[in-house]
Amino acid sequence: MPRIAIVTDSTCDMGPEALAALDVSMVPLKLHFGDATYLDWVDISPSEFYPKMAAAPVLPTTSQPSPAAFIDVYNRLADEGVDGIVSIHLTAKLSGTFESASLAAKEVAVPVRVVDSLFVSWAAALIVQEAVEARDAGGDLDAVEAAALRAVKGTELYFVLDSLDNLVKGGRAGRAQGLAASLLNIKPILHFVDGVIEPFRKARGTKAAFQELASHAARRSVEVGGVKAVVIHALAPDLAEDIRRALIDHGLLGEVVTVGEIGAVIGTHAGARAVGVCYLPLK
């Protein structure tokens, strides 16, 4: 059976322990509070990050791993005897992480397939999990890469932010930047389209936005024959529970497999109390 390694970055938000349990290697992105630098999910947890961001006079910044960081991980795996590596990362439209991984892939002795997830956070985690299943089923490099690419095509992510401020300040708002989200309590529902954040719908107030989001996700779950879903939140377990209940009330076909936290790097741009749902069609 071929030995295929899987690598991802910290913005999948599964955290080091969960990734280690799946035998997935993680390369962290960096978070900068002034002169202090933290490795995402390694040096700073979500529970530590959000209060620190709220108290900071200036919004922290984020940066991608260097190609050298990926080379170190790829070479370690090659030395351990793997036959190939599938490396799955957050959307290249919002970060240079994919580019760093692609540059590193040219410098190692084993073949590396770098996959652009086109998503962030637990939407990328769902794609990593599909690759893990293919690897554990004995898949070779082509099969594991193909499983990841199929998952990329099937994954959807919808979310509601408490404020668009962080997204705009961080330059990641895309077409959502023009939304007058603060006027008349309008809450935009956003989603990813080909790796870019786009407006989906608008609702009057948070509760209405949650109901709209849940209604759409439930309807999509029926259309695709059932889904594996994850509710995500940025230090807002109460709002995540509201979303989870709304999904059930609207008849989600499938299962909410977990409620996942949004880590520091994605949280820098999403802001505290962001919530959403991502899902992948059942096989």
C-alpha positions in Angstrom: 0.0 0.0 0.0 1.4 3.4 -0.9 2.4 5.7 1.9 0.8 9.1 1.2 1.2 12.0 3.6 -1.3 14.9 4.0 -0.3 18.4 4.9 -2.4 21.4 5.6 -2.1 24.8 7.3 -3.4 26.1 10.5 -6.4 28.0 9.0 -8.3 24.8 8.6 -9.0 25.5 12.3 -9.0 21.8 13.4 -6.1 22.5 15.8 -2.9 20.5 16.2 -4.3 17.7 18.4 -7.1 16.8 16.0 -4.8 17.0 13.0 -2.2 14.8 14.7 -4.9 12.2 15.5 -5.6 12.1 11.8 -1.9 11.9 11.0 -2.0 15.2 9.1 0.9 17.6 9.3 0.2 21.3 9.9 2.1 24.3 8.9 1.0 27.4 10.9 0.4 30.9 9.6 1.6 33.8 11.7 -0.2 36.5 13.6 1.4 39.8 14.5 0.5 42.1 17.4 2.9 44.9 16.9 6.4 43.4 17.3 5.0 40.2 18.9 4.5 37.2 16.5 2.4 34.2 17.3 2.0 30.9 15.4 -1.7 30.3 14.7 -3.1 27.5 16.9 0.4 26.8 18.3 1.2 29.9 20.4 -2.3 31.3 20.7 -5.7 29.6 21.0 -9.0 31.1 20.1 -10.0 31.7 23.7 -6.7 33.7 24.2 -6.9 35.5 20.9 -10.3 37.2 20.8 -9.9 39.1 24.1 -6.4 40.1 23.1 -7.7 41.4 19.8 -10.4 43.3 21.5 -7.9 45.0 23.8 -5.4 45.8 21.1 -5.2 49.4 19.9 -4.6 48.3 16.4 -5.9 45.3 14.5 -3.3 42.5 14.3 -2.0 41.4 10.9 -1.4 38.0 9.5 1.2 36.4 7.2 1.7 33.2 5.3 4.3 30.6 6.1 7.5 30.8 4.1 8.4 28.2 1.4 11.2 27.1 3.8 8.6 26.2 6.5 6.9 23.9 4.0 10.2 22.5 2.8 11.1 21.5 6.3 7.8 19.6 6.7 8.0 18.0 3.2 11.6 16.9 3.8 10.7 15.4 7.2 7.9 13.3 5.6 10.2 12.3 2.8 12.8 11.1 5.3 10.1 9.1 7.0 9.6 7.2 3.8 6.4 8.5 2.3 5.8 8.0 -1.4 4.0 11.3 -2.0 2.4 14.2 -0.3 -1.0 16.0 -0.8 -0.9 19.5 0.6 -4.2 21.2 1.1 -4.5 24.9 1.8 -6.7 27.9 2.2 -7.9 29.8 -0.8 -5.1 31.3 -2.9 -7.3 34.3 -3.6 -6.9 35.5 0.0 -3.4 34.3 1.0 0.0 33.5 -0.4 0.1 30.2 1.5 -0.7 28.1 -1.6 2.1 29.9 -3.5 4.6 29.1 -0.7 3.6 25.5 -0.7 3.8 25.3 -4.5 7.3 26.8 -4.5 8.4 24.3 -1.7 6.9 21.4 -3.7 9.6 21.9 -6.4 12.4 21.5 -3.9 11.7 18.1 -2.3 12.6 14.5 -3.4 9.0 13.1 -3.4 6.1 14.3 -5.5 3.9 16.9 -3.8 0.4 17.8 -5.1 -0.7 21.2 -3.8 -4.5 21.7 -3.6 -6.2 25.0 -3.4 -9.2 24.4 -1.2 -10.9 27.6 -2.3 -12.1 28.0 1.3 -11.0 28.8 4.8 -11.6 27.4 8.3 -13.7 24.2 8.7 -14.7 24.2 5.0 -11.1 23.5 4.3 -11.1 21.0 7.1 -13.9 19.0 5.5 -11.7 18.8 2.4 -8.7 17.6 4.4 -11.0 14.9 6.0 -12.0 13.6 2.6 -8.3 13.3 1.7 -7.7 11.4 4.9 -10.5 8.9 4.2 -9.0 8.3 0.7 -5.5 7.8 2.1 -6.8 5.5 4.9 -8.6 3.4 2.3 -5.3 2.7 0.6 -5.5 5.4 -2.1 -2.3 6.3 -4.0 -1.2 9.9 -4.7 -3.7 10.3 -7.6 -6.6 9.0 -5.6 -6.0 11.1 -2.5 -5.6 14.2 -4.6 -8.7 13.4 -6.6 -10.7 12.9 -3.3 -9.6 16.4 -2.2 -10.5 18.0 -5.5 -13.9 16.4 -5.5 -14.5 17.8 -2.0 -13.4 21.2 -3.2 -16.2 21.1 -5.8 -18.9 20.0 -3.4 -18.1 22.2 -0.4 -20.2 25.3 0.5 -19.6 27.9 3.2 -22.0 30.6 4.3 -21.4 32.9 7.2 -22.7 36.0 9.0 -20.3 38.6 10.6 -21.0 40.7 13.6 -19.3 43.5 11.7 -17.6 44.0 8.3 -14.9 46.2 9.9 -12.2 43.6 10.2 -12.8 42.2 6.8 -12.5 45.6 5.2 -9.5 46.7 7.2 -7.7 43.4 6.3 -8.4 43.9 2.6 -10.4 40.6 2.3 -13.9 41.9 1.8 -14.0 41.6 -2.0 -17.4 42.6 -3.3 -18.8 42.5 0.2 -17.0 45.8 0.9 -19.7 47.9 -0.6 -22.5 46.5 1.7 -23.9 49.1 4.1 -24.1 46.5 6.9 -24.3 49.1 9.7 -27.4 50.8 8.3 -30.8 49.8 9.6 -29.4 46.7 11.3 -28.8 45.0 7.9 -26.9 41.8 8.3 -25.3 40.4 5.1 -25.0 36.7 4.6 -21.7 36.0 2.8 -20.2 33.0 1.0 -17.2 31.9 -1.0 -17.4 31.7 -4.8 -14.3 30.4 -6.5 -12.2 31.3 -3.5 -13.5 34.9 -3.1 -15.9 36.3 -0.5 -19.1 37.4 -2.2 -22.4 38.7 -0.8 -25.2 36.2 -0.8 -28.3 37.7 0.8 -29.2 40.5 3.2 -31.5 40.2 6.2 -32.9 42.7 8.8 -31.2 41.7 12.0 -29.1 38.8 13.2 -32.0 36.4 13.9 -33.4 36.9 10.5 -29.9 36.3 8.9 -29.6 33.1 10.9 -33.0 31.9 9.7 -32.2 32.8 6.1 -28.8 31.0 6.3 -30.3 27.9 7.9 -33.2 27.8 5.5 -30.9 27.9 2.5 -28.5 25.3 3.9 -31.3 23.0 4.7 -32.8 23.4 1.2 -29.4 22.7 -0.3 -28.9 19.6 1.8 -32.1 18.1 0.3 -31.0 19.0 -3.2 -27.7 17.3 -2.9 -29.0 14.2 -1.1 -27.8 14.9 2.4 -24.8 16.7 3.9 -22.1 16.5 6.5 -22.2 19.9 8.1 -20.1 21.9 10.6 -21.2 25.0 12.4 -18.4 27.4 13.0 -18.0 30.4 15.4 -15.6 33.0 16.6 -15.9 32.9 20.4 -19.7 32.8 20.1 -20.9 29.3 21.2 -24.4 30.8 21.9 -24.8 32.0 18.3 -23.4 28.7 17.1 -26.1 26.9 19.0 -28.7 29.2 17.5 -27.5 28.2 14.0 -27.4 24.5 14.9 -31.0 24.6 16.1 -32.1 26.6 13.1 -30.6 24.0 10.8 -32.5 21.2 12.5 -35.7 23.2 12.6 -35.5 23.9 8.9 -35.1 20.2 8.1 -31.4 19.8 7.4 -30.9 16.4 5.6 -27.8 14.9 7.1 -25.9 15.7 10.3 -24.1 18.5 12.0 -21.0 16.5 12.8 -19.3 19.1 15.0 -19.3 22.8 16.1 -15.9 24.2 15.4 -14.0 27.3 16.6 -12.5 29.8 14.2 -8.8 30.4 15.0 -6.8 33.5 15.3 -5.7 34.1 11.7 -9.2 33.7 10.2 -10.7 35.4 13.2 -8.5 38.5 12.6 -10.4 39.0 9.4 -13.8 37.7 10.4 -13.9 39.4 13.8 -15.4 38.1 17.1 -18.8 36.6 17.1 -18.7 35.6 13.4 -20.8 32.4 12.8 -21.5 30.2 9.8 -22.1 26.8 8.4 -20.1 24.7 5.9 -21.1 21.4 4.5 -20.2 18.7 2.0 -22.6 16.3 0.3 -22.7 12.8 1.7 -21.2 10.1 -0.6 
